[in-house]
């Protein structure tokens, strides 16, 4: 897949594309990211890409003409390798919230043109003519579209085959099954702290794979119920909860203190609490 990023600050992407596990996807061109400097498509000596808004008001607006030229250049360049009309994504608080479902959807496509706005925004005529999807990271305002673009690229790259060391890693991520991920532990088995020793839940040391899987599932359910109860309802509507899940949730809801605080769970070797 190929992503063409139109931005005033291509240098923001360089370190992100060269570090971390997802760099494999970019180095191999499995996720081909190409950066386009919008100022290269300005025609005056000052390489100006913004001006005051009509009607007055604070700030500046990104000009339509340089953006039109940049989009035309990108589309012409893409035609050789990715024929057909590309998706054009604009990052805006008015857009669809970026979640794991959308990341999976985009990870199965051929890429897109990513339009990173700055200042007070982009001339609406450009958005109306070209943009096919608007995406938001959430209900807050950033200085530009570069950070949302980086977040989206990372979410997509890690879903590509062979990018993660363990192919099953992303299958355990939060939201992979509509729920939050379970807690994770590593060495040492007992962490000595001023407040006392903190052992790893015994079930994780038992070697009993079925009990470990059930423990992780119940921890995921308990955490989701405490932090994001609406995800439990969505999972229930979609048929992703089985009888064991429902029985465990009922036990938590029958004891509100457990659901609101820390939920004790059966570990097979005692009782662990996370």
Secondary structure by P-SEA (a helix, b strand, c coil): cbbbbbcccccccccccccccaaaaaaaccbbbbbbccccccccccccccccccccccbbbbbaaaaaaaaaaaaaaaccccccbbbbbbbccccccccaaaaaaaaaccbbbbbbbccccccaaaaaccccbbbbccccccccaaaaaaaaaaaaaaacccccccccccccccccccccccccccccccccccccccccccccccccaaaaaaaaaaaaaaaaaaccaaaaaaaaaaccccaaaaaaaaaaaacccccccbbbbbcccccccc
